Amino acid sequence: MPTLTEQREQIFDSFRKWGYLEADLDPLGLARRLSIPELEGDSEEHHAARSLYCGTIGVEFAHIQDAARRRWIQDRIEAPAPAPDRARLLERLVSAEVFEQFIQSRYPGAKRFSLEGSTSLIPFLDETIEAAALHGCRHVILGMSHRGRLNVILHTAGRQAAELFAGFEDVDPRSVLGAGDVKYHRGATGDFRARNGADVHVHVVSNPSHLEFVDPVVVGRAYAKQLRAGASGRQQVWPIVLHGDGAFAGQGVTAETLNLGSLRAYSVGGTLHVIVNNLIAFTTLPGDLQASSFATDVARRAPIPIFHVNGEDIDAVARVAQLAAEYRATFASDVVVDLVGYRRYGHSEVDDPTITQPVLYRHIKEHPVAWKTYAERAGLDAEPVVKAARDGFAAQQKEAGKFAKIPSMRKLPGYWAPFFGGRYKPEFEVSTPVAAEELRAVGDLLTKYPAGFHVHPKVKKLLDQRLEMSRGQRPVDYGMAEAMAFATLLRQGIPLRLTGQDSRRGTFNQRHASLVDTETEEHYLALEHIGTGEAWCEIFNSPLSEAAVLGFEYGVSRDYPEALVLWEAQFGDFANGAQVLIDQFIAAGEDKWGLLSGLVMLLPHGYEGQGPEHSSARIERYLHLAARDNFQICQPSDAAQYFHLLRRQALRKWRKPLVVFTPKSMLRHPDASSPIEAFTRTHFRPVQREHEVAGASRILICTGKIGHELRAERKRIGDATTAIVFLDQMYPFPERDLAEALAQHPDAHEIVWVQEEPANMGALFFVLPRLERLAGGKAVRSVKRSASATPATGSAKAHEMEQQTLLTLAFSLGKD
Ligand SMILES: Cc1ncc(C[n+]2csc(CCOP(=O)(O)OP(=O)(O)O)c2C)c(N)n1
C-alpha cells in the first residue's frame, strides 16, 4: 500500500505530466478542453493539484530529461504566485489597446495587423524584460512578424508614437522608389528603461514577409553580440522571437532553429520563443494547421519547457513572463511561451473574418476587451488610464505631421562605422598578397600539432605536403590556399567563423581544419592558435540544415562586420533549401533595409558525372538576383585566386555578400594549383587571361572547371589559335577587364561562351548580352548542354559523352 505522501505524489505527478491538457487556456472559452483519465478524481489532492496545473497556466515539462530542471519548474508552480504590479500591467494593457484603436480611427483602412485580442503581449514583454534586466540583460534582439509589430516597436522598443504615425502620413515616394520596405517589416532600435534603473537596448530585427525565416537571423545576431560582450555575453544579450501560431507549427525553419538552441556552435544561452497565439492563421483554424492540439508541439523534441497561458489572465501572463526569464537565466536554455488570445478583427484591417468564421466572430464581437475585464477583477479604475493614453496619442499625432519623410527608427551600432555598401568603385581595392616569409611562418604553424598528438597517417602526409607548399617546394592546392588565407587574416587581426556540414574535415577530404587524435578522438585546430589580438577563430560542423544555419551565419555577419564569416554547403545544389534566406536577406537586405553583410557562401559546383543533385550550385539563380552591386558572384579558377578572393573579402571595407562556386575534383588538381609566387605577388583577377596563345583567331570564355578541361583539350588536339579566358568574377560584371582580355586578340573573329550547364542554366543568359556589347561586331556564340529540366544526367557515362561533345564543339564551332 502506498503511504499517504506517496499517494499525493502520484496524483501530483499525473498533473505535472498531463495537467496542461486540461488547463483553462482559451480566453473565449471555445476551445474544447481535453479530459485526461489519469487526472480523474475528487480527492483534496486532486483539487489542489488541479488548481496548480489546470488553471490559466499549463506547463509542459515532463519531457525534460534533467530532473533538476523539472524540479525547478515544479517548485515554482507549486509555490504561491508573487504579487503582480497590477497598476503597471493595466497601464500597459490599456496603452496597447488604445494605440491600435487610435490608428484604426485616425488612419482607416491602413494595414497595421492589429494586436487586439492578444494585447497581453505588451505587458508580457514588459515583465519579461524587467525580469531579464534583474539578471543582467542589457540588449534584447527581438524578432517578429507583422502581428502587433507597431505596438511592440512603441511599447517595448521605446520609440515615439509620432514616428510610427508618420509612417501613415503621406511621404514623398521618390525617397523610396524601387527599394525600401513596408512599415511592418522595418527594424527599429530603442531603449527600455527597467525599474531597476537599467537601460535595456531593444532592437527589433528587420524581416521579410516570409514567416519564421527571421528566427535564425535573430539568434545569429545575438550570438555575435554575445561574442563581442565577452564572458558575460549570454547574460547581457537575450534573443526573443515572437511567432504566430500558424507559422510556428507550419514552417520547418522553426524546428531547425529550435535544434540550434543547445548546439555548442550556435548556443546563445537560451532564446525566448513567444507564440502570439490567436488560434487562427489568416482564415484557417488550428485543426487545419497542425496535427496536434497545440501549435507548440514542434518544440517538444527539445528539452525545454513550454508554458501555455491564458492571455486574458494578466496576472498569470506576468507570472509566466518572470518564470520564463528566470528559467533562461538559470539554465541557459530556450523557453517557449504560448500566449493564448484571439484575433478581434480580420487578418488585416482590410479583411472581413465573418465570411469564413461567422460564428466565431459573433462570439468575439460580444467579448469584452481584456483591460476592462482585468480592471474589474483587479478592482482598478481604468477610465483615467484610458484617457491619459488617448490624450498622449493625440498629442503625438500632432508631432507626426512634422516629419518630412518616414523617420528611420533604427541606429546602426558603432562597429559598422568603418564599413560601407553602395556601388562598387575600384578605389575600394586593397592589397592582398602576402610576403613569402609570412607564408612560411603560417605554413609552420598550420602543420604543427601538440607533442604526443596522434595524427592519422593520411593526414600526416597531407601536412608534410602543405609544409612544402608553404615553402614553395610544390604548387599550392585549394585546401592549403584556403588555410593560408584564413591564417594570414587571423594574424592580421581578422576574426573568422566557418560552418557547414562536415566542414571541419571538408566534404571532399580537403580541409582538415581540425586534426583528430587517432587514439583519443580529441580535436586540434591549428587555426585557433594563430590569431592575434581580438582575432578569434571558429570552425564547426553544422547540423544537417541549410535554412537555419545560413540564416544564423547571416545574422553573425550582421553583427560582426570585421570578421570573415563563411557558410559552406555540402554541395552547392543544397543551398536552395535556404532559398528564402538568399532571396529575402542576402540578395535584398541592402536594398530593402540598407543593411549590409559580408557573408561568404561556399558552394561546391561542377559537372563531374555525379547526377542531377551533385553538379550544380545554380549559378543562374544568383545571377538572376544580381542588381545594383548587391553581391559578388565568383568562381576562382585556381588556388591563388581563391586565396586572394577570401583576403579581399575580409580586408576591403566594402561589405557585400560573396557567393563563391568552389571546386570539387579540381581541389587537388595540378592544373588548378598555383605557384607560391601567385600568393606573394598578385591579387584577385576578375578575369584570368592566359599567355599561351597570342593573336588568337578564336576566344573561348568560360568560368570554373570547364576552362581547365578546355585547356587540356586544346593541348590534346594541338590547337594554337584558340585563346581561353576565365571569368572568375561574374558579378559585378568586370566589363573593363574583359574588354582588355578581348583586346589582346584583335584578330579573333569569334567569341564563344562555353559552359557545362544546360542552355537554360549557368551564366549564359547573363553573359551573352554583355559579350555581344563588348564584341564590337564579332560573332558571339555559345556552347552548352541542351536545355533541360534537371541540371545534369544521372548516368556517369552519358555525362562523359556530353562533356566530350562540349569540348569538341568548343573547338569546332564556327570553323569551316
Ligand atoms: C512563408 C510564408 N507563407 C505564407 C505567408 C502568407 N501569410 C501571411 S500571414 C499568414 C497567416 C499567419 O498566421 P499566424 O502565424 O497564425 O499569425 P497571425 O497572422 O495569426 O498572427 C500567412 C499564411 C507568409 N507571410 N509567409
The ligand as an SDF file (V2000), in Angstrom:
LIG
                    3D

 26 27  0  0  0  0  0  0  0  0999 V2000
    6.3460   31.5770  -45.5120 C   0  0  0  0  0  0  0  0  0  0  0  0
    5.0410   32.3110  -45.6530 C   0  0  0  0  0  0  0  0  0  0  0  0
    3.9740   31.7050  -46.2070 N   0  0  0  0  0  0  0  0  0  0  0  0
    2.8090   32.3670  -46.3290 C   0  0  0  0  0  0  0  0  0  0  0  0
    2.6690   33.6510  -45.9070 C   0  0  0  0  0  0  0  0  0  0  0  0
    1.3430   34.3890  -46.0750 C   0  0  0  0  0  0  0  0  0  0  0  0
    0.7730   34.7020  -44.7370 N   0  0  0  0  0  0  0  0  0  0  0  0
    0.9220   35.8940  -44.1630 C   0  0  0  0  0  0  0  0  0  0  0  0
    0.2650   35.9670  -42.6450 S   0  0  0  0  0  0  0  0  0  0  0  0
   -0.2970   34.3910  -42.7410 C   0  0  0  0  0  0  0  0  0  0  0  0
   -1.0180   33.7800  -41.5900 C   0  0  0  0  0  0  0  0  0  0  0  0
   -0.1470   33.7660  -40.3690 C   0  0  0  0  0  0  0  0  0  0  0  0
   -0.7910   33.1460  -39.3170 O   0  0  0  0  0  0  0  0  0  0  0  0
   -0.1370   33.0680  -37.9020 P   0  0  0  0  0  0  0  0  0  0  0  0
    1.2580   32.5820  -37.9960 O   0  0  0  0  0  0  0  0  0  0  0  0
   -1.0310   32.2870  -37.0070 O   0  0  0  0  0  0  0  0  0  0  0  0
   -0.0420   34.5990  -37.4410 O   0  0  0  0  0  0  0  0  0  0  0  0
   -1.2220   35.6680  -37.2630 P   0  0  0  0  0  0  0  0  0  0  0  0
   -1.3430   36.4600  -38.5180 O   0  0  0  0  0  0  0  0  0  0  0  0
   -2.4650   34.9190  -36.9450 O   0  0  0  0  0  0  0  0  0  0  0  0
   -0.7810   36.4950  -36.1380 O   0  0  0  0  0  0  0  0  0  0  0  0
    0.0480   33.8280  -43.9540 C   0  0  0  0  0  0  0  0  0  0  0  0
   -0.3110   32.4580  -44.3660 C   0  0  0  0  0  0  0  0  0  0  0  0
    3.8160   34.2610  -45.3770 C   0  0  0  0  0  0  0  0  0  0  0  0
    3.8040   35.5380  -44.9820 N   0  0  0  0  0  0  0  0  0  0  0  0
    4.9660   33.5710  -45.2270 N   0  0  0  0  0  0  0  0  0  0  0  0
  1  2  1  0
  2  3  1  0
  2 26  2  0
  3  4  2  0
  4  5  1  0
  5  6  1  0
  5 24  2  0
  6  7  1  0
  7  8  2  0
  7 22  1  0
  8  9  1  0
  9 10  1  0
 10 11  1  0
 10 22  2  0
 11 12  1  0
 12 13  1  0
 13 14  1  0
 14 15  2  0
 14 16  1  0
 14 17  1  0
 17 18  1  0
 18 19  2  0
 18 20  1  0
 18 21  1  0
 22 23  1  0
 24 25  1  0
 24 26  1  0
M  CHG  1   7   1
M  END
$$$$
